Amino acid sequence: MKKTTNLLLAVLMIFAFTETSHAQLWKKLKQKAEDAIVKEVDKTINGDTPSEDEDDGNVEQSDTEQETTVENDSNENTSMDSPEVWRNFRYVPGEDVIFYDDLSSEQIGEFPSRWDLVKGGAEVVKINGEKAIILVAENSNIITPLFNSEEYLGEEFTIEYDIMIPNLEEEQIWYMRHDLHFTDNFRVHDAEIEIKKAARIEGWAASTNFKMESISIGTQSAWHHISISYYKGKFKMYYDSKRVSNIPKFDLKPSILAIGLMCYSKNKTQHPYLAVKNIRIAHGGGEMYNRIVADGEYVTNGIIFDSGKSTIKGSSQGIINQIVNILQENTDWEFDIIGHTDSDGTDASNLTLSKNRANAVKEAIVSQGIAADRLNVIGKGESQPLNTNRTPEEKANNRRVAFVKK
């Protein structure tokens, strides 16, 4: 009888979650007692089984850890990973990863351990089963990655992260302001992205000549991708596959990164959230053709796959598009596509995974009209590491794909 009652409670909770809005759900989930109930429901539904992640090294959550969960009306926007959506994407991420945080080792409900708090508040939550950082203070929040150096960006860098755009109508939002700081003067934001109720984004900043095209925010209650490249004064920003800012002379020398949020809502008793995940900062980027000519190869860790799988993320399409262009312009060129993994998982599974990933890259290139016999696939697994595989950044650098000219 007790088991039946518990099962009935679980079913009722599932229906309750389905009918509850994001704002209501967030308010309830902030209460510890109800967090515990949610955890028990999750155990009933999922069997408390950790997800498989051989390559990226996710750790199993402690049985005593209480889990804060935010659910969305829609699952992660799978259509955004369609190659057709990203066909004209030209962004190429840097090759030397200096900061990478997928939050895999973080505890739910805690402040993210690899970040510093400048203002407001932040904590790690799960959104549709994936860990993310949520900015929680009512008015203003600013967080920045922990670095020993005060000027770590340099003359040539790229920044990428995923951002959750909430349902503006449901959350009763007038607009949200997503700020980016590139110096330690946190009183002034250097780039501002406004997310408006009119379902558009636009940007400006008083301290610089930052300008951004106003475009539709796309699907709400869904993840979107921000990509930034900087090369000796030239600043570019992409929102998903669309380039929204192209500044030939950015009148600011970036030195650090800080992410901020201000939100204005009709509902004064509870505030909406901004969530980010998969933050990647790297040196380098671009000059693909010149490197192939000079070195006979181009090595990138910017082609990102689903964890432990060979499914290519849509935001990685820029590299593939550039390779396609090079092969179209150099019709006698052929490549070995060589896949490498980090050391998480077994030797055998990583060898298979690396070959499958290299083959997925080949298929993505062939789908754009390149002859398959110009591309040869090789999997190296974890056999040729560039480093010790001890840190998230080292592992990110080892998860790479090499295009070697034959």
C-alpha positions as CSV (number, residue, x, y, z in Angstrom):
1,M,0.0,0.0,0.0
2,K,2.9,2.4,0.8
3,K,4.6,1.7,-2.5
4,T,1.3,2.3,-4.3
5,T,0.9,5.6,-2.5
6,N,4.4,6.7,-3.4
7,L,3.9,5.8,-7.0
8,L,0.6,7.8,-7.1
9,L,2.5,10.8,-5.6
10,A,5.1,10.5,-8.3
11,V,2.5,10.4,-11.1
12,L,0.7,13.5,-9.6
13,M,4.0,15.3,-9.3
14,I,4.7,14.6,-13.0
15,F,1.3,16.1,-14.0
16,A,2.0,19.0,-11.7
17,F,5.3,19.8,-13.4
18,T,3.7,19.6,-16.8
19,E,1.1,22.2,-16.0
20,T,3.5,24.5,-14.0
21,S,5.1,27.5,-15.7
22,H,8.9,28.1,-15.6
23,A,8.6,30.9,-13.1
24,Q,6.3,28.9,-10.8
25,L,8.5,25.8,-11.1
26,W,11.6,27.8,-10.3
27,K,10.1,29.3,-7.2
28,K,9.0,25.9,-5.9
29,L,12.2,24.2,-6.7
30,K,14.1,26.7,-4.6
31,Q,12.5,25.2,-1.6
32,K,14.6,22.4,-0.1
33,A,11.7,20.3,1.0
34,E,10.2,20.2,-2.5
35,D,13.6,19.6,-4.0
36,A,13.8,16.4,-2.1
37,I,10.4,15.3,-3.5
38,V,11.5,16.1,-7.0
39,K,14.6,14.0,-6.5
40,E,12.5,11.0,-5.4
41,V,10.3,11.5,-8.5
42,D,13.4,11.6,-10.7
43,K,14.6,8.4,-9.1
44,T,11.2,6.7,-9.8
45,I,11.2,7.8,-13.4
46,N,14.8,7.3,-14.3
47,G,15.8,4.5,-12.1
48,D,18.6,6.8,-10.6
49,T,20.9,5.6,-13.4
50,P,23.8,7.9,-14.4
51,S,24.2,8.8,-18.1
52,E,27.0,7.1,-20.0
53,D,29.8,9.5,-20.8
54,E,33.1,7.7,-21.7
55,D,34.9,10.6,-23.4
56,D,34.1,13.7,-21.4
57,G,34.5,12.3,-17.9
58,N,31.2,13.3,-16.3
59,V,31.0,12.2,-12.6
60,E,28.1,10.5,-10.9
61,Q,26.2,12.7,-8.5
62,S,26.3,11.8,-4.8
63,D,23.3,10.0,-3.3
64,T,23.2,12.7,-0.6
65,E,23.2,15.6,-3.0
66,Q,19.9,17.4,-3.4
67,E,19.2,18.3,-7.0
68,T,17.7,21.5,-8.2
69,T,16.0,20.9,-11.6
70,V,14.6,23.4,-14.1
71,E,12.5,21.9,-16.8
72,N,11.5,23.6,-20.1
73,D,8.3,23.2,-22.3
74,S,10.5,22.1,-25.1
75,N,13.6,19.8,-25.1
76,E,16.9,21.1,-26.4
77,N,16.4,22.5,-29.8
78,T,17.6,19.6,-31.9
79,S,16.7,21.3,-35.2
80,M,19.4,23.9,-34.4
81,D,22.0,21.1,-35.0
82,S,20.8,20.6,-38.6
83,P,23.6,21.2,-41.0
84,E,21.3,23.2,-43.3
85,V,20.7,25.7,-40.5
86,W,24.4,26.3,-40.2
87,R,25.3,26.1,-43.9
88,N,26.6,29.7,-44.2
89,F,28.3,29.7,-40.7
90,R,32.0,30.8,-41.0
91,Y,33.1,30.9,-37.4
92,V,36.3,29.0,-36.6
93,P,37.2,28.6,-32.9
94,G,40.7,28.8,-31.5
95,E,42.8,25.7,-31.2
96,D,44.5,26.3,-27.9
97,V,41.8,25.9,-25.2
98,I,42.7,28.0,-22.0
99,F,39.3,27.6,-20.2
100,Y,36.7,24.9,-20.7
101,D,33.8,24.3,-18.3
102,D,31.1,21.7,-19.0
103,L,30.3,21.6,-15.3
104,S,30.6,17.8,-15.3
105,S,32.3,17.7,-11.8
106,E,30.0,20.4,-10.2
107,Q,27.5,19.7,-7.4
108,I,23.9,20.7,-8.0
109,G,22.8,23.7,-6.0
110,E,26.4,24.9,-5.3
111,F,28.2,28.0,-6.7
112,P,30.3,26.8,-9.8
113,S,33.8,26.1,-8.4
114,R,35.8,27.4,-11.4
115,W,34.2,30.9,-11.3
116,D,34.4,34.0,-9.2
117,L,31.4,36.0,-8.1
118,V,31.6,39.8,-8.8
119,K,28.0,40.6,-8.0
120,G,24.7,39.0,-7.3
121,G,24.5,35.2,-7.2
122,A,24.9,32.0,-9.3
123,E,24.5,28.2,-8.8
124,V,24.6,25.0,-10.7
125,V,21.3,23.4,-11.7
126,K,20.1,20.8,-14.2
127,I,18.0,21.9,-17.2
128,N,16.6,19.0,-19.2
129,G,19.1,16.7,-17.6
130,E,22.2,18.9,-18.4
131,K,24.2,20.9,-15.9
132,A,24.2,24.7,-16.3
133,I,25.0,27.9,-14.4
134,I,22.0,29.9,-13.5
135,L,22.3,33.6,-12.4
136,V,19.9,34.0,-9.5
137,A,20.0,37.5,-7.9
138,E,16.9,39.6,-8.5
139,N,18.5,42.6,-10.1
140,S,22.1,42.2,-11.3
141,N,24.6,39.3,-11.5
142,I,28.2,39.1,-12.7
143,I,30.5,36.1,-12.8
144,T,34.0,35.6,-14.2
145,P,36.2,32.6,-14.7
146,L,39.0,32.0,-12.2
147,F,42.4,32.7,-13.7
148,N,45.8,33.3,-12.2
149,S,46.5,35.9,-14.8
150,E,44.7,39.2,-14.9
151,E,45.1,39.5,-18.7
152,Y,44.5,36.1,-20.3
153,L,42.6,36.8,-23.5
154,G,45.5,38.2,-25.6
155,E,45.6,39.5,-29.2
156,E,43.8,36.5,-30.7
157,F,41.0,34.6,-29.0
158,T,37.6,33.0,-29.3
159,I,34.8,32.6,-26.8
160,E,31.8,30.3,-27.0
161,Y,28.9,29.3,-24.7
162,D,25.3,28.2,-24.8
163,I,22.6,30.5,-23.4
164,M,19.1,29.6,-22.4
165,I,16.5,32.0,-23.7
166,P,13.4,31.8,-21.4
167,N,9.8,32.3,-22.5
168,L,9.4,36.0,-22.3
169,E,5.6,36.1,-22.2
170,E,5.4,33.3,-19.6
171,E,8.0,34.9,-17.4
172,Q,6.4,38.3,-17.8
173,I,9.7,39.8,-18.9
174,W,9.9,43.3,-20.4
175,Y,13.5,42.7,-21.4
176,M,16.7,41.0,-20.2
177,R,20.1,42.6,-20.5
178,H,23.0,40.1,-21.0
179,D,26.2,42.0,-20.4
180,L,29.8,41.1,-21.4
181,H,32.8,42.6,-19.6
182,F,36.2,42.4,-21.2
183,T,38.1,44.4,-18.5
184,D,37.9,44.4,-14.7
185,N,36.0,47.7,-14.7
186,F,32.7,46.0,-13.8
187,R,30.8,49.2,-13.4
188,V,30.7,49.6,-17.2
189,H,29.7,46.8,-19.5
190,D,31.6,46.5,-22.8
191,A,29.0,44.7,-24.8
192,E,25.3,44.6,-24.1
193,I,22.8,42.1,-25.6
194,E,19.1,43.0,-25.0
195,I,16.6,40.2,-25.1
196,K,13.3,41.9,-25.7
197,K,9.6,41.0,-25.3
198,A,9.2,41.7,-28.9
199,A,11.2,38.5,-29.4
200,R,14.3,40.2,-30.8
201,I,17.8,40.8,-29.6
202,E,19.9,43.9,-30.2
203,G,23.0,45.3,-28.6
204,W,25.1,48.3,-27.8
205,A,27.5,49.6,-25.1
206,A,28.3,53.1,-23.9
207,S,31.9,52.4,-23.3
208,T,32.9,51.1,-26.7
209,N,31.7,51.2,-30.3
210,F,30.0,47.8,-30.0
211,K,27.1,47.5,-32.3
212,M,24.9,44.5,-33.0
213,E,22.3,43.7,-35.6
214,S,18.7,43.3,-34.3
215,I,17.4,39.9,-35.1
216,S,14.8,37.4,-33.9
217,I,15.7,35.5,-30.7
218,G,14.3,32.3,-32.3
219,T,12.8,29.5,-30.2
220,Q,12.1,30.5,-26.6
221,S,12.6,28.1,-23.7
222,A,15.6,26.7,-25.7
223,W,19.4,26.9,-25.8
224,H,21.1,29.2,-28.3
225,H,24.8,29.5,-29.1
226,I,27.0,32.6,-28.7
227,S,30.3,32.7,-30.6
228,I,32.9,35.5,-30.4
229,S,36.1,36.0,-32.2
230,Y,38.7,38.7,-31.7
231,Y,41.8,39.2,-33.8
232,K,44.1,42.2,-33.2
233,G,41.2,44.7,-32.9
234,K,38.7,42.9,-35.2
235,F,35.6,41.8,-33.2
236,K,32.9,39.4,-34.5
237,M,29.9,37.9,-32.7
238,Y,27.5,35.2,-33.8
239,Y,24.1,34.3,-32.4
240,D,23.5,30.7,-33.5
241,S,24.4,30.6,-37.2
242,K,23.9,34.4,-37.8
243,R,26.7,36.9,-37.6
244,V,25.2,39.8,-35.6
245,S,28.3,42.0,-35.0
246,N,31.3,42.7,-37.2
247,I,33.5,45.5,-35.9
248,P,36.7,46.2,-37.9
249,K,38.3,48.3,-35.1
250,F,37.0,47.5,-31.6
251,D,38.1,50.5,-29.4
252,L,38.9,48.4,-26.4
253,K,41.7,45.9,-25.6
254,P,40.0,42.9,-24.1
255,S,41.8,41.3,-21.2
256,I,39.3,39.1,-19.3
257,L,35.7,37.8,-19.7
258,A,32.8,38.4,-17.3
259,I,29.2,37.4,-17.9
260,G,26.4,39.5,-16.5
261,L,22.6,39.7,-16.3
262,M,20.0,42.4,-15.5
263,C,16.3,41.6,-15.9
264,Y,13.2,43.7,-15.8
265,S,9.9,41.8,-15.2
266,K,6.3,42.7,-14.4
267,N,6.3,40.0,-11.7
268,K,8.1,41.6,-8.7
269,T,7.7,38.5,-6.4
270,Q,9.8,36.2,-8.5
271,H,12.4,36.8,-11.2
272,P,13.3,34.8,-14.3
273,Y,16.7,33.3,-14.9
274,L,19.5,33.3,-17.4
275,A,21.5,30.1,-17.8
276,V,24.8,29.4,-19.5
277,K,26.7,26.2,-20.1
278,N,29.6,24.8,-22.1
279,I,31.9,27.8,-21.8
280,R,35.0,27.6,-23.9
281,I,37.8,30.2,-24.3
282,A,40.7,29.5,-26.7
283,H,43.6,31.3,-28.2
284,G,44.0,31.3,-32.0
285,G,41.3,30.8,-34.7
286,G,41.2,31.2,-38.4
287,E,44.0,31.0,-41.0
288,M,43.0,27.4,-41.9
289,Y,44.2,27.6,-45.5
290,N,47.6,29.1,-44.6
291,R,48.3,26.5,-42.0
292,I,47.5,23.7,-44.4
293,V,49.8,25.2,-47.0
294,A,52.6,25.8,-44.4
295,D,52.3,22.7,-42.2
296,G,50.5,20.2,-44.4
297,E,47.7,19.9,-41.8
298,Y,45.1,21.7,-39.8
299,V,44.3,20.4,-36.3
300,T,41.2,21.6,-34.4
301,N,39.5,20.8,-31.2
302,G,36.6,23.0,-32.2
303,I,34.5,20.3,-33.7
304,I,32.3,19.4,-30.8
305,F,30.4,16.2,-30.5
306,D,27.6,15.0,-28.2
307,S,29.2,13.5,-25.1
308,G,30.5,10.0,-25.7
309,K,29.0,10.0,-29.2
310,S,29.9,10.9,-32.8
311,T,27.0,13.4,-33.3
312,I,28.4,16.8,-34.4
313,K,27.1,19.9,-32.7
314,G,25.6,22.4,-35.2
315,S,27.8,25.2,-33.9
316,S,30.9,23.2,-35.2
317,Q,29.7,23.5,-38.7
318,G,31.8,26.6,-39.4
319,I,35.0,24.5,-39.5
320,I,33.4,21.9,-41.8
321,N,32.1,24.7,-44.1
322,Q,35.6,26.1,-44.4
323,I,37.1,22.7,-45.2
324,V,34.5,22.2,-47.9
325,N,35.4,25.6,-49.4
326,I,39.1,24.7,-49.4
327,L,38.4,21.4,-51.1
328,Q,36.2,23.0,-53.7
329,E,38.9,25.5,-54.6
330,N,41.7,22.9,-54.6
331,T,40.2,20.1,-56.5
332,D,43.4,17.9,-56.4
333,W,43.7,18.0,-52.6
334,E,42.9,14.9,-50.5
335,F,42.9,14.6,-46.7
336,D,43.3,12.0,-44.0
337,I,40.8,12.9,-41.3
338,I,42.2,11.7,-38.0
339,G,40.2,11.5,-34.8
340,H,41.7,11.7,-31.3
341,T,40.1,11.5,-27.8
342,D,41.1,12.2,-24.3
343,S,41.9,9.4,-21.8
344,D,38.5,9.0,-20.2
345,G,37.1,5.5,-21.0
346,T,38.9,2.4,-22.2
347,D,41.5,2.2,-24.9
348,A,39.2,0.1,-27.1
349,S,36.1,2.3,-26.7
350,N,38.1,5.5,-27.4
351,L,39.7,4.0,-30.5
352,T,36.2,3.2,-31.8
353,L,34.8,6.6,-30.8
354,S,37.7,8.5,-32.5
355,K,37.1,6.6,-35.8
356,N,33.4,7.1,-35.6
357,R,33.9,10.8,-35.0
358,A,36.3,11.2,-37.9
359,N,33.8,9.3,-40.1
360,A,31.0,11.7,-39.0
361,V,33.2,14.6,-40.1
362,K,33.8,12.9,-43.5
363,E,30.1,12.4,-44.0
364,A,29.4,16.0,-43.1
365,I,31.9,17.1,-45.8
366,V,30.7,14.6,-48.4
367,S,27.1,15.8,-47.8
368,Q,28.1,19.2,-49.3
369,G,29.3,17.6,-52.6
370,I,32.9,16.6,-51.9
371,A,33.8,13.2,-53.4
372,A,34.2,10.5,-50.7
373,D,37.4,9.1,-52.2
374,R,39.2,12.4,-51.4
375,L,38.8,11.7,-47.7
376,N,40.4,8.9,-45.7
377,V,39.3,8.2,-42.1
378,I,41.7,7.2,-39.3
379,G,41.0,6.7,-35.6
380,K,43.8,7.2,-33.0
381,G,41.8,7.1,-29.8
382,E,43.8,8.3,-26.8
383,S,47.2,7.0,-28.1
384,Q,48.7,10.4,-29.1
385,P,47.9,12.8,-26.2
386,L,49.2,16.4,-26.4
387,N,49.4,16.6,-22.6
388,T,48.7,14.8,-19.3
389,N,44.8,14.8,-19.5
390,R,44.7,16.1,-16.0
391,T,42.5,19.2,-16.4
392,P,39.3,20.0,-18.4
393,E,41.4,22.2,-20.7
394,E,44.0,19.5,-21.4
395,K,41.2,17.0,-22.1
396,A,39.5,19.5,-24.4
397,N,42.7,20.0,-26.3
398,N,43.2,16.2,-26.7
399,R,39.7,15.8,-28.2
400,R,40.7,16.9,-31.6
401,V,40.4,16.2,-35.3
402,A,43.3,16.6,-37.7
403,F,43.0,17.2,-41.4
404,V,46.3,16.0,-42.9
405,K,47.0,16.8,-46.6
406,K,48.0,13.7,-48.5
